[in-house]
Amino acid sequence: MNWQICDIQPSFLPALRQLYLETRIQTFTWIDPSIFQLNNFDTATQGEGLLIALIDGQPVGFISWWAPDDFVHNLYVDVNFARLGIGKALLSQCLTQIGRPATLKCLQQNQNALSFYRAQGWAIKSAGQSADGNYFLMALDQ
């Protein structure tokens, strides 16, 4: 299956909003799904760098980051296209655009994401709490 990574285009926004909504409902099963809304994508990525992954011209994943803090904010891949290397490719491309140490927050209950980030060389630096649950602050120094 061929996919490509590209910059955000306004025409992709409806599909990205839907992807963000559905992926969070499917992943964050411990959170009341009624709090997730289509417009959450716009709020969560406002002012951030953003790359998307496409298959046959349709968004299947995205990554966003806050460049001033070298902070990876969002990384989501449609569950139907998980484990194909899309998340790794998005993360790698993002990391070429931010400095080190790069940081991110990962919810502790999201074991798949924690395993993914550890496999990519990220290390847990501290822990904290958010409205969505306990999280780990992770860093990549290289």
N, C-alpha and C positions, 0 to 999 in steps of 0.2 A: 504494500500500500504506500503510495507516494504522498508526501505532504510537504508543505513549504512554510517558511516563516516569513512574515512581512509586517510592515507598519500598519497601524490602524487606519481604516478608511471609514468615513461616516456611514457608508452603505452596510457595513458589518455590524453596526450598533444593535439593531433589533435581535440578531442572532446571538450576539455576545451577552446581551441582557438575559435572554432565555437560558443560555448555557450557564451563566453565573447563578441564576435562580435554581435551576434543576440540579446542578452539581452540588450546591450547598445543601439542598434538601436531601439528596441521596447520601451525602458524606457525613453531615453533622446531624446524625440521627438522635442525638441527645438534646438537641435544641428544638423548641417549638417551631414547626415549619411555617406557622402563620406569620412569623415576624419577617420572613424573607419576601421581598417585593422586587418586581422587575426593575424599578428605578434605583435599587441598591447598587447596581453596577456603576451608574454614573457618579454616585456619591463616593464609592470606594476607590475609583480610579481618577478622580478629578485632579488635574494638574500633574499627573504622573506620566512617566514614560510607559509605553505600552507596545507590546508586540503580540501578534496573533499567529496561530498555526492554522493552516487551511488544508482541507482535503477536498478535491474537486470544487474548489472555489468557495467552500463553506467553512466557517470557523469551527474548529474542534478543540481549541485551547487558547489560552492567553496568559501572559505574565505582565505585571505592572510593578513599577518601582518608584521610590522617591529618591531621586538622584542626589539632592543636597546631603542626605544622611547615608547614602550607599545602602539603602534599605529595600529589600525585596518585599513588596506588600501583598501581592496576590499571584498565585500560580494555580490555574485550574485547567483540567483537561476533561473533556466529555468522557464519562465512564465507559462508553461504548468504544472508546479509542485509547483506553488506558494501557499501560505497559507495552507501548510500541516505540518508546524513546522520544515521544513528543515533549513531555515535561522536561526531560533532560536537555533536549535541544533548546527549548525556550529558555531554561535557566542558563545554559552555557552562553547563549546569545546575549541575554541580559547582563551577565557578568562581564562581558566585553565593554559594557557601557557605564559601569560603576566602579568605584575604587574599592580598596581593602583597608581594614576588614569590612566585608559585606555582612549585613545582619538581616535577620528575619524573625518573626514570631510564628511558632507552630503550636496549635492547641495540643495539649498533652493527650487528649482522647483520640486524636487523629494519628493512630499508630502507623497507618500506611504512609502518611506524609513524613512522619518522624524517621521511619526506616529509609525512605527515599533520600531525605536530606543527609542522613548519616552516611549512606552509600556514596554520596557525592562529596564527602569530606567535611561537611558542616559539623560543628561541635556545640553542645549545649553550654552556654555561659552563665545563665541564671534562669530563674523562674518568676512568674508573676501571675496576676489575675486580670481577667477582662470580663465583660458582660457575657461573652460566649463560653467562658470556662477558664481553667488554669492553662497557662501556656509556658513554653520554653522559649527563651531568647537564644537564638543560635547564631553562630558566626563562622565565616569562612575567611581565613587569614591569607590564603595564597591566591 
